[in-house]
């Protein structure tokens, strides 16, 4: 009886919301702690990151490194309203926004399990200036492609092509995993296989269908 055939040779992971707890949970905690009206935040972000938004919004320029974090924080603070009429303090805003994000040990365990099967694993992430655990990421992933470091952003095709060049694996043999639908669609348009991340269990189960030797249930996780 022949061995099962591996359907992919590499996996590219997004960072926030895939390898961490959901970003929206951290945002909700920040809005509550800073007394910011949630609708003022969601209205602004819809205008800056919707599919209809033209290139060059503050978010786009932040993600590609054109706009310094402090300048972005000032622009965002100017659009926000507080529940008690106070002026929103911009300094350190992004740090507070991402403070509730925690590394998902089960997902990091999945990355290590994939490496054990012989797959290549890489990181491909848009950056909002949040702190990446670089030592851990550099240890686990090859390549690491972060938008502000390369001047490109998802879901534009060029950033996927750059990651593919660094992997050296054909697009149709690479699975990209993200929790944002536009980025998943962008990867698919660039020729990659793609998966919308909902939770650890469903992502691991989907990968187990593609990768012989990967258990659909984890044998252990690492911090």
Backbone bond lengths (Angstrom), bond angles and torsions (degrees), N, CA, C in turn:
res aa  C-N    CA-C-N  psi(-1)  N-CA   C-N-CA  omega(-1)  CA-C   N-CA-C  phi
1 X - - - 1.456 - - 1.530 109.41 -
2 X 1.336 116.72 131.16 1.460 120.81 -175.59 1.519 111.13 -74.07
3 X 1.338 114.21 153.27 1.460 119.77 177.60 1.526 109.59 -70.70
4 X 1.335 117.94 147.04 1.462 119.48 176.30 1.531 111.20 -61.99
5 X 1.308 116.53 145.27 1.458 122.00 -176.39 1.522 109.88 -91.39
6 X 1.306 115.90 133.17 1.453 121.27 176.36 1.531 108.82 -75.17
7 X 1.330 117.08 130.86 1.455 121.02 -175.51 1.521 113.78 -93.19
8 X 1.322 117.53 -10.44 1.458 121.78 175.95 1.523 108.76 -138.55
9 X 1.336 115.14 157.62 1.463 120.45 178.63 1.524 112.46 -115.39
10 X 1.321 116.75 -10.49 1.467 119.79 -178.76 1.519 109.56 -155.39
11 X 1.322 115.18 154.39 1.461 122.32 176.04 1.520 107.96 -129.23
12 X 1.334 116.28 132.35 1.454 123.10 173.22 1.527 108.72 -108.26
13 X 1.315 116.88 127.45 1.459 122.29 -179.54 1.517 111.04 -108.11
14 X 1.331 116.00 138.75 1.454 121.08 162.02 1.538 106.88 -73.03
15 X 1.337 116.05 167.09 1.466 118.89 179.92 1.531 112.08 -100.72
16 X 1.339 117.52 -77.16 1.458 120.31 -174.90 1.516 113.36 -62.86
17 X 1.322 116.65 126.14 1.455 121.99 -179.68 1.506 113.89 87.49
18 X 1.323 117.83 -11.36 1.465 122.20 175.50 1.521 109.38 -111.35
19 X 1.316 116.42 -56.24 1.459 120.50 177.43 1.532 111.84 -90.78
20 X 1.327 115.92 -0.25 1.457 120.57 178.01 1.526 109.16 -129.19
21 X 1.313 114.89 174.67 1.461 120.11 171.06 1.530 108.49 -62.88
22 X 1.348 117.80 160.21 1.467 119.87 -175.25 1.528 113.34 -57.99
23 X 1.329 115.44 135.07 1.463 120.62 -178.50 1.526 110.78 -63.49
24 X 1.342 116.87 -35.39 1.462 118.51 -176.98 1.529 111.94 -63.48
25 X 1.342 117.15 -28.29 1.461 119.17 176.98 1.533 110.51 -67.29
26 X 1.331 115.55 -40.14 1.461 119.96 178.00 1.526 110.52 -66.46
27 X 1.323 116.75 -41.39 1.470 120.43 178.91 1.520 110.50 -62.23
28 X 1.328 117.10 -43.93 1.460 120.26 -179.89 1.528 111.15 -60.48
29 X 1.323 117.01 -40.88 1.461 120.56 178.02 1.513 111.88 -64.79
30 X 1.333 116.74 -40.07 1.466 121.27 178.55 1.519 111.42 -65.35
31 X 1.327 117.60 -44.97 1.464 120.96 179.48 1.525 110.87 -59.20
32 X 1.327 115.77 -43.72 1.460 119.78 -179.84 1.526 111.64 -66.73
33 X 1.339 116.35 -44.53 1.463 120.29 -177.16 1.522 111.90 -65.89
34 X 1.337 117.57 -37.02 1.461 121.85 -178.83 1.527 112.82 -90.25
35 X 1.341 117.27 -1.18 1.453 120.28 178.47 1.514 113.73 65.55
36 X 1.333 116.76 35.90 1.471 121.52 -178.31 1.523 109.68 -94.98
37 X 1.314 115.73 136.58 1.455 120.95 176.40 1.528 109.17 -64.57
38 X 1.333 118.15 116.94 1.466 119.94 -177.78 1.524 113.69 -56.07
39 X 1.329 117.43 -35.76 1.461 119.28 -177.63 1.529 111.71 -65.80
40 X 1.325 117.44 -33.59 1.468 118.93 178.69 1.523 110.58 -66.75
41 X 1.329 116.53 -34.77 1.468 120.09 176.61 1.526 110.76 -70.83
42 X 1.328 117.48 -50.01 1.460 120.03 -175.66 1.531 111.04 -65.00
43 X 1.333 117.68 -36.87 1.462 121.00 178.37 1.528 110.11 -62.53
44 X 1.327 116.43 -45.08 1.464 120.80 -179.71 1.520 111.19 -64.74
45 X 1.327 116.78 -45.76 1.462 119.79 -177.99 1.520 111.69 -67.23
46 X 1.324 117.48 -35.76 1.467 119.01 176.46 1.525 110.21 -59.87
47 X 1.315 116.41 -41.09 1.465 120.28 -179.77 1.522 111.90 -68.39
48 X 1.331 117.21 -29.81 1.457 121.11 -174.54 1.523 114.27 -92.62
49 X 1.347 118.14 -24.52 1.467 118.02 -175.53 1.523 114.18 -128.61
50 X 1.329 118.98 6.24 1.464 119.55 178.84 1.521 110.21 -64.82
51 X 1.319 116.03 163.02 1.461 120.11 178.96 1.519 111.96 -61.71
52 X 1.324 116.40 -24.98 1.457 120.67 -179.30 1.527 113.05 -86.69
53 X 1.340 117.05 -7.75 1.462 119.68 -177.22 1.526 110.31 -68.03
54 X 1.307 116.33 133.76 1.468 120.54 177.23 1.517 109.43 -71.11
55 X 1.330 116.66 153.89 1.460 120.04 174.62 1.530 109.72 -60.76
56 X 1.318 115.05 150.36 1.454 119.36 177.47 1.510 114.50 100.36
57 X 1.355 118.08 6.98 1.463 119.51 174.56 1.530 108.63 -69.09
58 X 1.330 117.30 163.66 1.471 118.39 178.18 1.529 113.45 -54.75
59 X 1.340 117.74 -37.69 1.458 119.29 178.75 1.528 110.46 -64.63
60 X 1.316 117.06 -45.11 1.469 119.94 -179.74 1.529 110.50 -59.68
61 X 1.339 116.35 -44.09 1.468 119.65 -178.13 1.526 111.60 -70.67
62 X 1.327 117.08 -32.32 1.466 120.19 174.62 1.521 110.18 -65.33
63 X 1.331 116.48 -45.42 1.461 120.66 -176.49 1.523 112.42 -64.36
64 X 1.318 117.23 -30.73 1.464 119.47 -179.28 1.523 112.88 -94.46
65 X 1.330 117.50 1.96 1.454 120.79 177.11 1.513 114.56 84.27
66 X 1.335 118.10 4.99 1.461 120.58 179.48 1.524 111.81 -76.16
67 X 1.319 117.27 -28.24 1.459 122.67 -176.41 1.521 109.01 -111.78
68 X 1.337 118.22 118.54 1.468 119.84 178.15 1.529 111.24 -60.81
69 X 1.323 115.24 151.56 1.455 120.69 -178.27 1.525 111.38 -55.57
70 X 1.339 117.40 -44.69 1.468 120.14 -177.38 1.526 111.08 -61.88
71 X 1.326 117.15 -37.66 1.466 120.13 179.23 1.525 110.39 -68.92
72 X 1.330 116.90 -39.33 1.462 119.79 177.29 1.526 110.48 -63.37
73 X 1.315 116.06 -44.74 1.469 119.58 -179.85 1.526 110.95 -58.80
74 X 1.332 116.90 -39.41 1.465 120.00 179.52 1.526 110.89 -66.90
75 X 1.337 117.18 -41.08 1.462 120.50 179.02 1.532 111.20 -65.48
76 X 1.327 116.54 -42.49 1.460 119.80 179.88 1.520 111.13 -67.38
77 X 1.333 117.05 -44.04 1.466 120.60 -179.40 1.519 110.98 -58.43
78 X 1.323 117.56 -35.99 1.459 121.27 -178.94 1.525 112.48 -66.20
79 X 1.336 116.62 -21.06 1.460 121.02 -178.45 1.529 112.69 -94.09
80 X 1.317 117.14 -11.11 1.460 120.62 -172.97 1.523 112.37 -95.00
81 X 1.312 115.51 153.24 1.457 122.36 176.15 1.526 108.78 -123.12
82 X 1.314 115.63 146.80 1.460 120.42 178.28 1.523 109.95 -102.90
83 X 1.310 114.81 161.75 1.464 120.26 -177.96 1.522 112.15 -70.41
84 X 1.346 117.49 -22.13 1.470 119.90 -177.69 1.530 113.12 -114.95
85 X 1.337 115.79 10.95 1.461 119.32 176.16 1.510 115.23 83.60
86 X 1.337 117.50 3.21 1.461 119.58 176.99 1.532 110.63 -68.70
87 X 1.328 115.86 157.69 1.463 121.22 173.37 1.524 107.98 -76.67
88 X 1.332 116.78 136.56 1.465 121.37 179.58 1.529 109.55 -74.61
89 X 1.315 115.92 130.32 1.467 121.30 178.67 1.521 109.93 -82.67
90 X 1.341 118.37 117.72 1.465 119.26 -177.05 1.529 114.09 -77.98
91 X 1.330 117.70 -32.46 1.462 120.33 -172.87 1.523 111.02 -59.22
92 X 1.322 116.44 124.11 1.458 121.46 177.83 1.511 114.67 77.13
93 X 1.342 117.24 11.91 1.458 120.36 -174.64 1.519 112.38 -60.07
94 X 1.339 117.79 -45.50 1.463 119.41 -177.19 1.525 111.12 -66.89
95 X 1.315 116.70 -34.39 1.457 118.95 175.64 1.522 111.17 -60.84
96 X 1.340 115.95 -41.23 1.461 119.75 178.68 1.531 110.75 -70.60
97 X 1.329 116.47 -36.68 1.465 120.69 -179.79 1.523 111.23 -60.72
98 X 1.345 116.62 -40.39 1.462 120.47 -176.52 1.518 113.95 -96.59
99 X 1.336 117.66 3.78 1.464 120.12 -173.65 1.517 113.30 -62.23
100 X 1.335 117.22 -27.89 1.462 120.03 -177.43 1.510 114.58 -85.50
101 X 1.324 117.79 -2.40 1.462 120.25 178.53 1.527 110.17 -75.84
102 X 1.317 115.71 130.46 1.463 120.87 178.66 1.526 109.45 -122.43
103 X 1.314 116.52 142.08 1.463 120.36 176.38 1.524 109.43 -59.95
104 X 1.321 116.39 135.87 1.461 122.27 178.84 1.526 108.05 -91.43
105 X 1.319 116.27 104.53 1.465 119.93 -175.23 1.524 111.54 -62.69
106 X 1.336 117.47 -31.72 1.461 119.81 178.95 1.517 110.93 -65.74
107 X 1.342 117.31 -38.01 1.466 119.84 179.38 1.527 111.20 -72.22
108 X 1.321 117.41 -38.73 1.460 118.75 175.74 1.531 110.24 -64.74
109 X 1.336 116.15 -34.61 1.460 119.45 174.31 1.514 111.79 -63.44
110 X 1.332 116.98 -38.44 1.460 121.02 177.32 1.522 110.81 -62.90
111 X 1.325 117.06 -41.74 1.472 120.45 177.47 1.528 110.22 -58.22
112 X 1.317 116.60 -45.61 1.465 119.78 -179.32 1.526 111.04 -65.49
113 X 1.336 117.31 -38.25 1.462 120.54 177.81 1.529 111.10 -64.28
114 X 1.328 117.28 -38.31 1.466 120.61 177.26 1.523 110.84 -64.49
115 X 1.312 117.04 -41.28 1.462 120.64 177.04 1.532 111.08 -59.93
116 X 1.333 115.30 -37.73 1.467 119.49 -179.89 1.528 112.00 -64.42
117 X 1.328 117.88 -26.40 1.467 120.81 178.53 1.519 112.05 -80.46
118 X 1.327 117.51 -7.48 1.460 121.08 -179.81 1.515 114.50 98.26
119 X 1.334 118.09 1.18 1.452 120.70 177.63 1.530 110.85 -73.28
120 X 1.339 114.89 151.23 1.452 121.02 168.12 1.527 107.62 -80.64
121 X 1.322 117.31 142.94 1.452 120.87 175.59 1.530 109.23 -130.02
122 X 1.320 115.61 138.90 1.454 120.54 179.94 1.509 111.24 -136.62
123 X 1.326 115.74 165.13 1.455 122.52 177.16 1.522 108.28 -115.76
124 X 1.321 117.13 132.63 1.458 122.54 178.18 1.520 107.25 -137.60
125 X 1.334 117.15 105.67 1.462 120.00 -168.55 1.518 111.57 -139.49
126 X 1.338 115.90 139.32 1.460 120.56 165.67 1.522 108.77 -76.19
127 X 1.336 115.87 143.36 1.462 119.62 -177.33 1.515 111.08 -114.77
128 X 1.320 115.01 133.32 1.464 122.16 172.39 1.522 110.43 -109.43
129 X 1.300 116.33 23.65 1.452 118.82 -178.95 1.508 113.19 83.23
130 X 1.363 117.04 4.78 1.459 118.61 177.38 1.523 110.13 -72.32
131 X 1.307 115.25 156.74 1.460 120.65 -173.75 1.521 110.61 -80.83
132 X 1.316 115.90 120.33 1.463 121.31 174.38 1.534 108.76 -92.91
133 X 1.332 118.05 140.19 1.474 119.89 173.82 1.530 108.97 -75.78
134 X 1.326 116.00 79.53 1.458 120.12 -167.54 1.527 113.83 -59.65
135 X 1.313 117.36 -39.18 1.459 118.38 -179.54 1.527 110.43 -60.77
136 X 1.323 115.99 -43.93 1.473 120.75 -179.97 1.521 110.50 -66.74
137 X 1.327 116.78 -44.55 1.466 121.18 -178.82 1.521 110.91 -64.58
138 X 1.324 117.14 -45.85 1.462 119.77 -179.11 1.520 112.06 -64.30
139 X 1.332 116.09 -28.59 1.466 120.75 178.05 1.529 111.13 -71.67
140 X 1.319 117.09 -38.96 1.462 121.72 -171.94 1.518 114.32 -90.80
141 X 1.345 117.43 -32.95 1.455 120.44 -167.68 1.523 112.36 -115.75
142 X 1.321 114.18 140.43 1.455 120.97 172.61 1.528 106.28 -147.38
143 X 1.298 119.90 104.76 1.464 127.44 12.32 1.513 113.35 -94.40
144 X 1.337 115.20 172.41 1.458 123.09 168.28 1.522 106.85 -115.34
145 X 1.323 117.28 116.33 1.464 122.30 -179.79 1.519 107.32 -121.80
146 X 1.326 116.34 110.08 1.465 122.87 -179.86 1.526 107.97 -115.58
147 X 1.313 115.99 130.05 1.460 121.79 -166.92 1.519 113.77 -52.20
148 X 1.332 117.59 -48.43 1.460 118.78 -175.51 1.520 112.46 -67.26
149 X 1.324 117.51 -19.58 1.459 121.33 -179.13 1.528 112.47 -84.32
150 X 1.339 115.97 -20.37 1.470 119.50 -177.13 1.527 112.00 -116.49
151 X 1.346 117.59 -3.18 1.458 121.05 177.42 1.512 114.72 72.56
152 X 1.336 116.24 19.04 1.459 122.22 179.05 1.520 108.03 -130.00
153 X 1.343 115.90 161.46 1.459 118.23 -179.12 1.522 110.24 -143.09
154 X 1.329 114.62 150.73 1.460 119.89 168.57 1.527 107.89 -71.70
155 X 1.333 118.90 145.52 1.465 127.61 9.92 1.527 114.82 -98.65
156 X 1.346 118.87 22.44 1.454 120.06 179.65 1.525 111.14 -66.72
157 X 1.318 115.50 142.40 1.465 120.89 -172.86 1.525 113.01 -60.47
158 X 1.330 117.41 -33.22 1.460 120.28 -172.04 1.518 113.04 -60.71
159 X 1.339 118.11 -33.61 1.461 118.77 -177.74 1.528 110.77 -73.34
160 X 1.331 117.37 -33.49 1.464 119.99 175.42 1.527 109.93 -67.35
161 X 1.334 115.80 -40.57 1.466 120.09 179.71 1.523 111.01 -63.70
162 X 1.335 116.80 -38.24 1.457 120.26 177.06 1.524 110.89 -62.83
163 X 1.333 116.48 -44.73 1.468 120.28 179.16 1.524 110.77 -62.92
164 X 1.330 116.80 -39.96 1.462 120.25 178.31 1.521 111.12 -63.54
165 X 1.337 116.88 -41.64 1.463 120.39 177.93 1.522 110.87 -59.09
166 X 1.328 116.23 -40.84 1.460 120.01 -178.99 1.530 111.52 -71.31
167 X 1.328 116.84 -33.90 1.465 120.50 177.44 1.520 111.87 -72.68
168 X 1.342 116.04 -38.58 1.461 120.19 -175.13 1.514 112.68 72.82
169 X 1.336 116.71 30.18 1.462 122.94 -178.78 1.522 108.12 -122.47
170 X 1.339 119.58 136.57 1.472 120.65 178.16 1.520 111.53 -57.53
171 X 1.328 115.48 145.31 1.469 120.82 -175.10 1.518 112.56 -54.77
172 X 1.329 117.09 -40.44 1.470 118.91 -175.64 1.516 113.46 -75.42
173 X 1.335 116.78 -3.01 1.463 120.86 176.05 1.533 111.60 -106.69
174 X 1.339 115.60 11.41 1.463 121.17 -178.73 1.526 108.84 -117.59
175 X 1.333 116.59 135.07 1.457 122.58 174.47 1.517 108.59 -106.77
176 X 1.327 116.78 126.04 1.458 122.66 176.80 1.524 109.17 -104.45
177 X 1.338 116.45 133.61 1.464 122.24 -176.34 1.524 109.42 -121.59
178 X 1.326 115.88 122.98 1.467 121.49 -178.96 1.525 107.87 -146.00
179 X 1.335 116.11 156.78 1.459 119.97 177.31 1.526 112.25 -97.59
180 X 1.342 117.92 2.92 1.462 122.40 -179.66 1.528 109.32 -112.22
181 X 1.316 116.96 121.82 1.464 120.87 -175.99 1.527 113.81 -57.44
182 X 1.352 120.03 -43.67 1.468 118.17 -179.70 1.526 113.23 -58.17
183 X 1.325 116.88 -35.60 1.460 120.08 179.43 1.524 111.62 -71.92
184 X 1.324 116.28 -35.92 1.463 120.82 175.41 1.527 110.11 -63.91
185 X 1.333 116.49 -44.57 1.461 120.50 178.66 1.533 110.87 -64.59
186 X 1.342 116.33 -38.46 1.463 120.37 178.61 1.513 112.20 -62.82
187 X 1.332 116.38 -40.95 1.462 120.33 177.96 1.523 110.68 -64.43
188 X 1.320 115.34 -41.67 1.462 120.13 180.00 1.527 110.36 -62.36
189 X 1.336 116.09 -41.14 1.463 120.53 179.16 1.524 111.48 -65.22
190 X 1.335 116.80 -27.31 1.462 121.34 178.13 1.525 112.13 -84.43
191 X 1.333 117.82 2.35 1.455 121.82 175.26 1.505 115.87 98.12
192 X 1.346 117.64 -0.60 1.460 120.11 178.93 1.525 109.72 -83.33
193 X 1.319 116.12 155.51 1.449 120.20 162.41 1.530 106.90 -73.14
194 X 1.314 117.88 151.93 1.463 118.66 -177.68 1.520 110.88 -146.28
195 X 1.323 114.43 156.65 1.460 121.55 -176.99 1.520 108.20 -142.46
196 X 1.322 116.10 128.99 1.464 121.09 174.60 1.525 108.37 -83.23
197 X 1.324 115.88 118.96 1.466 121.55 -178.46 1.517 110.44 -78.98
198 X 1.323 116.21 125.21 1.460 122.59 175.04 1.530 109.93 -108.40
199 X 1.332 115.27 -49.60 1.453 120.60 177.94 1.522 108.32 -157.98
200 X 1.340 115.16 170.28 1.458 120.31 -176.50 1.516 112.43 -59.60
201 X 1.327 116.69 -44.54 1.464 120.32 -173.97 1.523 111.59 -62.44
202 X 1.330 117.67 -45.60 1.464 119.77 -177.75 1.525 111.53 -71.00
203 X 1.324 117.11 -35.57 1.470 119.64 178.07 1.519 110.56 -67.35
204 X 1.322 117.68 -43.83 1.472 120.22 178.32 1.527 110.84 -63.11
205 X 1.339 116.69 -41.86 1.461 119.93 -179.73 1.528 110.90 -62.52
206 X 1.343 116.80 -41.05 1.469 120.21 178.92 1.520 110.76 -65.09
207 X 1.315 117.50 -40.54 1.464 120.85 179.37 1.527 111.23 -68.22
208 X 1.319 117.19 -35.35 1.466 120.22 179.53 1.521 111.49 -62.94
209 X 1.338 116.73 -26.72 1.465 120.61 176.40 1.520 111.82 -71.72
210 X 1.330 116.98 -23.79 1.463 122.10 -174.83 1.519 113.75 -101.63
211 X 1.337 116.22 -20.54 1.463 120.48 -170.73 1.521 110.36 -124.13
212 X 1.331 118.79 102.82 1.466 120.49 175.04 1.524 110.86 -57.62
213 X 1.302 116.30 138.10 1.456 121.06 178.95 1.505 114.07 93.68
214 X 1.341 117.20 -8.94 1.459 119.65 176.86 1.516 108.87 -93.65
215 X 1.320 116.48 121.63 1.461 120.88 177.71 1.521 109.93 -68.45
216 X 1.336 116.09 142.24 1.453 119.73 175.95 1.522 110.98 -75.02
217 X 1.349 116.48 -14.80 1.473 121.19 175.39 1.523 107.69 -122.52
218 X 1.330 118.15 137.18 1.456 120.32 -177.28 1.516 112.75 -67.91
219 X 1.326 115.32 145.04 1.466 119.54 174.58 1.523 111.30 -90.51
220 X 1.327 117.03 -11.25 1.444 122.66 179.57 1.500 109.61 171.70
221 X 1.316 117.76 160.56 1.465 122.13 179.88 1.495 109.13 -128.20
222 X 1.344 114.55 161.09 1.449 119.90 178.28 1.521 108.70 -122.23
223 X 1.321 116.21 153.58 1.474 119.87 -179.44 1.509 109.92 -74.54
